[in-house]
């Protein structure tokens, strides 16, 4: 039987980050297992690429601040390689309720050191002239936020892992996991068997299935999310912030010079594994896009550039990071929803510290613990797009 110190199940951006950070902090033998022939083929490949610190929960803000710093460092060391464009996130409000929600988030974000400010309608329109001015109350703008190329992040982490000595096994299914006394776990793979002292579940939307191999309930459910790109728009600015209409839930940003990327997450969508674009998504957009983005209401969608992917969602929209009660060496790093790309540097660091130091020193992981669901101690993250 082959052996490793750490088996990371899942070769998406979270698993790749965990593996790289483990090798940075130690000489442990780390193996990444993935059922696809290449890394990052599931949610990572279908991400929007947003990066922001404008969250409603302190724990998520802390993950974002660390991760943004890492992306800035990597972009400075490799200019243009990650496609990290800090054009900012602009959350806008037309109703009193939306303004109050944004201002409450703003107070928390600023208290934690986020560079974010309330801006008046005139400045909103200066940053994004496509926004409808009528009834606009203002918004929050974070200039360090922006968007990044998910494929470039996956490639960078994969190359980094190879350079650091991570072993990758693709086209490999994890079929069974059994505890091996105090010596870790025996894994039955489609390609043989493996013993590992630690197992990290980083399986994204499939995290619940991996956990069930050890009779553990990890409440991560796959929810389809859709994105669309418009045909080119003449006379439009090349760059605008990622714009979020809090009242309608519509998200808009430029997609290079091609057009605008549009997104809307229907809170009533039910879990499922379908990754074809939902036709109802276009109806949802049509009913909402004109609220703040009337310029785009009549622009045709380029159906060749629409896609859907899976958000690995938890009931409180927060990730699960840490050990399973009773199985201290079976670590979870799952349930990031649509925030896997943006929080991947922090997630990798957190798990590496748990294994190498016996505790996480950089982040407070209390609100990410699996036991919160059994305890009924949930803290809902409301800033979910």
C-alpha positions in Angstrom: 0.0 0.0 0.0 1.3 3.5 -0.9 1.4 6.0 1.9 1.4 9.8 2.4 1.3 12.2 5.3 -1.7 14.1 3.8 -4.2 13.0 1.2 -6.1 16.0 -0.2 -9.3 14.9 -1.9 -10.2 17.4 -4.6 -8.0 19.1 -7.2 -9.9 22.4 -7.4 -8.5 25.7 -6.3 -9.1 24.9 -2.6 -7.4 21.5 -2.7 -4.5 23.0 -4.7 -4.1 25.8 -2.2 -4.1 23.4 0.8 -1.5 21.3 -0.8 0.8 24.2 -1.7 0.6 25.8 1.7 1.3 22.4 3.4 4.5 22.1 1.4 5.4 25.7 2.2 5.2 25.0 5.9 6.6 21.5 6.1 8.3 18.6 4.4 5.2 16.4 4.7 4.4 14.1 1.8 1.2 15.5 0.2 -0.9 13.8 -2.4 -3.8 15.5 -4.3 -6.5 13.1 -5.5 -8.9 14.1 -8.3 -11.3 12.2 -10.5 -10.7 14.4 -13.5 -7.7 14.3 -15.8 -6.7 17.9 -15.0 -7.1 20.1 -11.9 -9.9 22.7 -11.4 -12.4 21.1 -13.8 -15.5 21.6 -11.7 -16.6 24.8 -9.8 -13.2 26.4 -10.2 -13.4 26.2 -14.0 -16.9 27.8 -14.0 -16.3 30.7 -11.5 -17.0 34.4 -12.1 -13.6 35.4 -10.6 -14.8 38.0 -8.2 -12.6 39.0 -5.3 -14.0 41.2 -2.5 -13.7 42.0 1.2 -17.3 43.4 1.4 -18.9 40.7 3.4 -21.4 40.8 6.2 -19.6 38.4 8.6 -16.3 39.2 10.3 -14.8 35.7 9.7 -15.3 36.1 5.9 -13.9 39.6 5.9 -10.7 38.3 7.6 -10.4 35.5 5.0 -10.8 38.1 2.2 -8.2 40.5 3.6 -5.6 37.8 3.8 -6.4 36.4 0.3 -6.4 39.9 -1.3 -3.0 40.5 0.1 -1.8 37.2 -1.3 -3.2 37.9 -4.7 -1.6 41.4 -4.7 1.7 39.8 -3.8 1.4 37.1 -6.6 0.4 39.7 -9.1 3.3 41.9 -8.3 5.7 39.0 -8.6 4.1 37.8 -11.9 2.6 40.8 -13.6 -0.4 40.0 -15.7 -0.2 36.2 -15.0 -3.3 36.0 -12.7 -5.4 38.6 -14.5 -6.0 40.3 -11.2 -7.8 43.6 -12.0 -8.6 45.7 -8.9 -11.4 47.7 -10.5 -13.3 47.5 -7.2 -16.7 46.2 -6.1 -19.5 48.7 -6.2 -22.7 47.8 -4.2 -25.5 50.2 -5.0 -28.8 50.9 -3.2 -32.1 52.4 -4.4 -34.2 51.6 -1.4 -33.8 52.6 2.2 -33.6 48.9 3.3 -30.7 48.3 0.9 -28.9 51.5 2.1 -29.3 50.4 5.7 -27.9 47.0 5.0 -24.9 48.4 3.1 -24.2 51.0 5.8 -24.3 48.3 8.5 -21.9 46.2 6.6 -19.7 49.2 6.0 -19.3 49.8 9.7 -18.1 46.3 10.3 -15.8 46.2 7.3 -14.1 49.5 8.2 -13.7 48.4 11.8 -11.8 45.3 10.5 -9.5 47.4 8.3 -11.2 47.1 4.9 -10.6 50.0 2.5 -14.2 50.8 1.7 -16.3 53.9 1.7 -19.9 55.1 1.2 -20.1 57.1 -2.0 -22.9 59.4 -3.2 -24.8 59.0 -6.4 -22.6 61.3 -8.4 -19.5 59.2 -7.6 -21.4 56.0 -8.3 -22.2 57.3 -11.8 -18.7 58.4 -12.4 -17.4 54.9 -11.6 -20.1 53.2 -13.6 -22.0 55.5 -16.0 -24.2 52.6 -17.2 -26.1 52.8 -13.8 -29.6 54.4 -13.8 -29.5 57.5 -11.7 -33.2 57.9 -10.8 -33.8 56.9 -7.2 -30.2 56.0 -6.6 -29.3 56.6 -2.9 -25.6 55.8 -3.2 -23.4 52.8 -2.5 -20.2 51.3 -1.1 -17.0 51.0 -3.0 -13.9 49.0 -2.2 -11.0 49.8 -4.4 -8.9 46.8 -3.5 -11.7 44.5 -4.6 -12.0 43.3 -8.2 -11.8 40.2 -10.3 -9.2 37.5 -11.2 -8.9 34.8 -13.9 -10.0 31.6 -12.2 -8.1 29.4 -14.8 -4.9 31.4 -14.2 -5.3 30.9 -10.4 -5.7 27.1 -10.9 -2.7 27.0 -13.2 -0.5 29.0 -10.8 -1.4 26.9 -7.8 -0.9 23.6 -9.8 2.6 24.8 -11.0 3.5 26.0 -7.6 2.5 22.6 -6.1 4.6 20.7 -8.6 7.6 22.9 -7.8 7.1 22.4 -4.1 6.9 18.6 -4.4 3.2 17.9 -4.2 2.2 14.6 -5.8 -0.9 14.7 -8.1 -3.0 11.7 -9.0 -5.6 12.5 -11.6 -8.3 10.2 -13.0 -8.5 8.8 -9.5 -11.8 8.1 -7.7 -11.9 7.9 -3.9 -14.2 4.9 -3.4 -13.8 4.2 0.3 -12.1 5.7 3.4 -11.6 3.7 6.6 -10.0 4.7 9.9 -6.8 2.9 10.6 -6.6 3.0 14.4 -4.4 5.9 15.5 -2.4 5.8 12.3 -4.8 7.7 10.0 -6.8 6.3 7.2 -6.8 3.7 4.5 -8.2 4.9 1.2 -9.5 2.7 -1.5 -8.9 4.3 -4.9 -9.9 3.4 -8.4 -6.2 3.0 -9.0 -5.2 1.1 -5.9 -4.9 1.8 -2.1 -3.3 4.6 -0.1 -2.6 5.1 3.6 -2.6 8.7 4.8 -2.1 10.1 8.3 -4.4 13.0 7.5 -7.3 13.3 5.0 -8.5 16.7 3.8 -11.9 16.9 2.2 -11.6 19.6 -0.4 -14.1 18.1 -2.8 -16.2 21.1 -3.5 -19.8 20.3 -4.5 -19.0 16.6 -3.8 -17.9 17.2 -0.3 -20.9 15.6 1.3 -20.4 12.4 -0.7 -16.7 12.2 0.4 -17.7 12.8 4.1 -20.3 10.0 3.9 -17.5 7.5 3.2 -16.7 8.0 6.9 -20.4 8.2 7.9 -20.0 12.0 8.5 -22.8 14.4 7.6 -21.2 17.5 6.0 -24.1 19.7 4.9 -22.8 20.9 1.6 -25.3 20.9 -1.3 -24.6 21.7 -4.9 -26.7 24.7 -6.2 -26.6 25.7 -9.9 -25.6 29.3 -10.7 -25.7 30.8 -14.1 -23.8 33.5 -15.9 -24.4 35.3 -19.3 -22.4 37.6 -21.5 -24.0 40.2 -23.7 -23.1 41.0 -27.3 -20.6 43.9 -27.6 -21.9 47.3 -26.5 -20.7 50.3 -28.5 -19.3 53.3 -26.6 -19.1 51.5 -23.3 -16.2 52.0 -20.9 -13.6 49.2 -21.1 -13.4 48.9 -17.3 -16.0 49.4 -14.6 -16.2 48.0 -11.1 -18.1 44.8 -10.3 -21.5 46.4 -9.9 -24.1 44.8 -7.6 -27.6 46.1 -7.5 -28.6 45.1 -3.9 -32.3 45.7 -4.6 -32.6 43.3 -7.5 -29.7 41.0 -6.8 -28.2 41.5 -10.3 -24.4 41.6 -10.8 -22.8 43.3 -13.8 -19.2 43.7 -14.9 -17.3 44.2 -18.1 -16.1 41.0 -19.8 -13.0 42.4 -21.6 -14.2 44.3 -24.7 -16.7 41.7 -25.6 -19.7 42.9 -23.6 -21.0 42.7 -20.1 -21.1 39.7 -17.8 -24.4 39.3 -16.0 -25.3 37.2 -13.1 -28.3 36.7 -10.8 -28.6 34.0 -8.1 -32.2 33.0 -7.5 -32.5 32.3 -3.7 -35.3 29.8 -4.5 -33.1 27.5 -6.7 -33.1 24.0 -5.3 -30.0 21.8 -5.0 -29.0 19.7 -7.9 -26.2 18.5 -10.2 -27.3 20.1 -13.5 -24.7 22.4 -15.0 -26.6 23.3 -18.2 -27.8 26.9 -18.3 -31.2 27.3 -16.7 -33.6 28.9 -19.3 -35.5 30.5 -16.4 -32.3 32.4 -15.6 -32.8 34.6 -18.7 -36.4 35.4 -17.5 -35.0 36.3 -14.1 -32.5 38.7 -15.6 -35.0 40.2 -18.0 -37.3 41.2 -15.1 -34.5 42.7 -13.0 -31.7 44.1 -15.3 -33.6 47.3 -16.1 -33.8 48.4 -12.4 -30.3 49.8 -12.4 -28.8 48.8 -15.8 -31.4 49.9 -18.5 -28.6 50.2 -21.1 -28.3 46.5 -21.0 -32.0 45.6 -21.0 -32.2 45.5 -24.8 -28.7 44.2 -25.6 -28.8 40.6 -26.9 -27.2 37.8 -25.0 -24.4 36.0 -26.7 -25.7 32.4 -26.0 -22.3 31.0 -27.0 -20.8 32.6 -23.9 -23.3 31.6 -21.2 -22.4 28.9 -18.7 -23.5 27.5 -15.3 -21.6 25.9 -12.4 -22.2 24.6 -9.0 -22.0 26.6 -5.7 -21.1 24.2 -2.9 -23.6 25.8 -0.4 -24.0 25.3 3.3 -27.2 26.3 5.3 -25.6 29.5 6.6 -23.6 30.3 3.5 -20.3 30.0 5.4 -17.5 27.5 4.7 -16.6 24.5 6.9 -13.0 24.5 7.9 -11.6 22.2 10.5 -11.7 18.7 12.1 -14.7 16.4 12.4 -15.7 15.7 16.0 -14.4 12.2 16.8 -12.1 12.2 13.7 -9.5 14.9 14.4 -7.4 14.0 11.4 -10.3 14.2 8.9 -10.3 17.9 8.1 -12.9 19.7 6.1 -12.2 22.6 3.8 -15.5 22.9 1.9 -18.7 24.8 1.4 -17.3 28.0 0.1 -20.3 28.7 -2.1 -19.2 31.1 -4.8 -16.2 32.3 -2.8 -13.7 29.5 -3.4 -11.5 31.4 -5.7 -11.4 34.5 -3.6 -10.8 32.7 -0.3 -8.5 30.0 -1.5 -5.2 31.5 -0.2 -6.7 31.9 3.3 -8.3 28.4 3.2 -5.0 26.8 2.3 -3.2 28.7 5.0 -5.8 27.7 7.7 -5.6 24.0 7.0 -1.8 24.0 6.7 -1.6 25.6 10.2 -4.1 23.0 11.6 -1.9 20.2 10.4 1.6 21.6 10.9 1.0 23.7 14.1 -1.9 21.8 15.7 -4.0 25.0 15.6 -4.9 27.9 13.3 -3.0 31.0 14.3 -3.9 33.3 11.4 -7.7 33.1 11.6 -10.4 32.5 14.1 -12.1 29.4 12.7 -14.8 29.1 15.4 -17.7 30.2 13.0 -16.4 27.7 10.4 -16.4 24.6 12.6 -18.6 21.7 11.5 -20.1 21.4 15.0 -22.0 24.7 14.6 -24.8 22.9 12.8 -25.4 20.4 15.6 -25.0 23.2 18.1 -27.5 25.5 16.3 -24.9 28.2 16.4 -25.2 29.6 12.9 -24.2 33.1 11.7 -25.8 33.8 8.3 -23.6 35.4 5.7 -26.0 37.8 3.9 -23.6 39.2 1.3 -24.0 36.2 -1.1 -24.2 36.8 -4.8 
